Structures are given as structure tokens and as C-alpha cells.
């Protein structure tokens, strides 16, 4: 027992007690906390990954919303050019205004039966006009550049003879103006919405 009282033995016993205490505390406190820390770290990584995915989704969502708004604005703009209903009296008024502005005189105006296409309906209107050659060109230009989609088809131009000529009227033209209207049934057949 005398050897146990020596300072070297006391130090050795103290070191062994400290080491055993450290190992006990390590296993009981730190190891369990380390396991909890790993679980929390794993949960954090999963949540961080979800947040990153949501950020990507939101970034794409904002882009998609901007594209949708852009397409809706384009659709509204297109509606001016391709209306959804036929308004013959409005077309007559527009065409008459274009004729007066360009300097041609409308002799006859005959609406014809509409032709249904896949996405639109064509409303042909047969016209006979008289006027100067340049005025006729201006009239056709007004039709081609109108706010609404209209085309000129079957244009036949004749020169007026001496007895038919009035002041400034050098040509007579027969033409067909086609006004286009959006076909509401197109949405159902193509799978789109109105």
C-alpha cells in the first residue's frame, strides 16, 4: 500500500481516473449530442435542398407568369385585328371611309356568304369602284394597312373609255375584299380555350 501513496502512483491514478471520466463523459454526453447534431444536420440539408428547389420553381414561376401576361397582351392586340364577331355595318363604314379618303367612288357593295376555315371565318365583299389609277392604289393600300385584317382578292382593273370618263375617273375596278373573323369553334377543335 505504501507504493500507492507515492506521488508517481497518485499521478498515475489521477490520470487514469481523468481518462476514464473523459471516456465516460464522451460516450454519455458528446456521442449522443453528436448523433443529434448529425440528425439535425441531415434535416437541415434536406430542408436546404427543398428551399433551393422552391427557389428554382419560383424563378420559373415568375418567368412563366411574365410569358403568360405577354401572351395575353398579344392576344388582346390580335383581337383588334381578328375580332370574334362579324360586323358588316362596321366594315361597310370603314371601307366607305377609306374610299372617300382615297378619292374613289363605290359603285356597288355586295356581301357574300362566309367561308369557314379552321381558325377563322372569311367574309368576302364584292366591290365595284371608279376613280383615278393612283387613287385606286391608295384605296387598296388603306385596305391592306387597316387596323383589322382584310385582304384584296380578284382585282380586275379596266380603263374607262372616253364617253365613260368623268373628271379624274380613269379606271373602273372590280375587287373582292375579304374580312377575317376569329372562329370560336377553333378553340374546341384545337384544344385551346377562349
C-alpha positions in Angstrom: 0.0 0.0 0.0 2.9 2.2 0.5 3.6 2.2 -3.2 0.1 3.7 -3.8 1.0 6.7 -1.7 4.0 7.6 -3.8 3.5 10.8 -6.0 4.0 8.9 -9.2 1.3 6.4 -8.3 -1.1 9.2 -7.3 -0.4 10.9 -10.6 -0.9 7.7 -12.5 -4.2 7.0 -10.7 -5.4 10.6 -11.2 -4.6 10.4 -15.0 -6.4 7.0 -15.2 -9.4 8.5 -13.4 -9.4 11.6 -15.6 -9.1 9.4 -18.8 -11.9 7.1 -17.6 -14.1 10.1 -16.7 -13.4 11.7 -20.1 -14.3 8.4 -21.9 -17.4 8.1 -19.8 -18.5 11.7 -20.4 -17.5 11.4 -24.1 -19.7 8.3 -24.6 -22.6 9.6 -22.5 -22.8 13.3 -23.4 -20.8 14.1 -26.6 -21.6 11.0 -28.6 -25.3 11.4 -28.0 -25.1 15.1 -28.9 -23.0 14.2 -32.0 -25.7 11.8 -33.1 -28.4 14.5 -32.6 -26.2 17.0 -34.4 -25.8 14.7 -37.4 -29.6 14.2 -37.4 -30.2 18.0 -37.3 -27.5 18.5 -40.0 -29.2 15.9 -42.2 -32.6 17.5 -41.7 -31.0 20.9 -42.5 -29.5 19.6 -45.7 -32.9 18.2 -46.8 -34.7 21.4 -46.0 -32.0 23.5 -47.7 -32.4 21.3 -50.8 -36.2 21.8 -50.7 -35.7 25.6 -50.4 -33.3 25.5 -53.4 -35.9 23.6 -55.4 -38.6 26.1 -54.4 -36.4 29.0 -55.4 -35.9 27.4 -58.8 -39.7 26.8 -59.1 -40.4 30.4 -58.1 -37.9 31.7 -60.5 -39.5 29.7 -63.3 -43.0 30.7 -62.0 -42.2 34.4 -62.3 -40.9 33.8 -65.9 -44.0 31.8 -66.7 -46.3 34.5 -65.3 -44.4 37.1 -67.4 -44.8 34.9 -70.5 -48.5 34.4 -69.8 -49.0 38.2 -69.4 -47.1 38.8 -72.6 -49.2 36.3 -74.5 -52.4 37.7 -73.1 -51.4 41.2 -74.2 -50.6 39.9 -77.6 -53.9 38.1 -77.7 -55.7 41.3 -76.8 -53.8 43.2 -79.5 -54.7 40.4 -82.0 -58.3 40.7 -81.1 -58.3 44.2 -82.7 -57.2 42.7 -86.0 -59.2 39.5 -85.8 -62.5 40.2 -84.0 -64.7 37.4 -82.7 -67.9 38.6 -84.3 -68.9 39.8 -87.8 -70.0 43.4 -88.0 -70.9 44.0 -91.6 -72.2 47.6 -91.0 -68.9 48.5 -89.3 -66.9 47.1 -92.3 -69.1 49.0 -94.7 -68.5 52.1 -92.8 -64.7 51.5 -92.7 -64.5 50.7 -96.4 -66.6 53.7 -97.3 -64.4 55.9 -95.2 -61.3 54.5 -96.9 -62.9 55.1 -100.3 -63.8 58.7 -99.6 -60.3 59.4 -98.1 -58.5 57.9 -101.1 -60.8 59.6 -103.7 -62.5 56.5 -105.3 -66.3 56.2 -105.6 -68.0 52.9 -104.6 -70.5 51.8 -107.4 -71.6 48.5 -105.7 -71.1 46.7 -102.4 -72.2 43.1 -102.3 -71.5 41.0 -99.2 -71.2 37.3 -100.0 -71.6 34.1 -98.0 -68.9 33.5 -95.4 -66.3 30.7 -95.7 -65.4 28.8 -92.5 -61.7 27.9 -92.2 -60.0 26.0 -89.3 -59.1 29.0 -87.2 -61.1 31.9 -88.8 -64.0 32.8 -91.0 -63.7 34.7 -94.2 -66.4 37.3 -95.1 -65.9 38.2 -98.8 -67.4 41.5 -100.0 -67.5 42.2 -103.8 -66.9 45.9 -104.7 -67.0 47.9 -107.8 -65.3 51.2 -107.7 -64.3 54.0 -110.0 -61.6 56.7 -109.7 -58.1 57.5 -110.7 -55.4 54.9 -111.0 -53.4 56.3 -108.1 -56.5 56.8 -106.0 -57.3 53.1 -106.5 -53.8 52.2 -105.4 -54.3 54.4 -102.3 -57.6 52.7 -101.6 -56.1 49.2 -101.8 -53.2 50.4 -99.6 -55.7 51.6 -97.0 -57.4 48.2 -97.0 -54.1 46.3 -96.7 -52.9 48.6 -93.9 -56.2 48.8 -92.0 -56.4 48.0 -88.3 -58.5 44.9 -89.0 -57.2 42.1 -91.1 -58.6 42.5 -94.6 -57.2 41.4 -97.9 -57.9 42.3 -101.6 -58.6 39.4 -103.9 -59.7 39.1 -107.6 -58.7 42.6 -108.6 -59.8 43.5 -112.1 -58.9 46.9 -113.4 -60.3 48.4 -116.6 -59.5 51.7 -118.3 -62.5 53.9 -118.8 -63.2 54.9 -122.4 -63.7 58.5 -123.5 -67.5 58.6 -123.1 -67.4 56.9 -119.6 -64.7 59.2 -118.2 -65.7 61.8 -115.7 -63.3 64.2 -114.2 -60.4 62.3 -112.7 -62.0 58.9 -113.1 -59.8 57.0 -115.4 -60.3 53.4 -114.2 -63.1 51.1 -113.1 -62.1 48.2 -110.7 -63.9 45.1 -109.6 -62.4 43.5 -106.5 -63.2 41.3 -103.6 -62.3 42.4 -100.0 -62.1 39.6 -97.5 -62.6 40.4 -93.9 -61.4 37.9 -91.3 -63.2 36.9 -88.1 -61.9 34.6 -85.4 -63.6 31.2 -85.4 -64.9 30.5 -81.9 -65.1 26.8 -82.7 -61.4 26.7 -83.3 -60.7 26.6 -79.6 -62.8 23.4 -79.2 -61.2 21.6 -82.1 -57.6 22.6 -81.3 -57.8 22.1 -77.6 -57.3 25.7 -76.6 -59.5 27.9 -74.5 -61.4 31.0 -75.5 
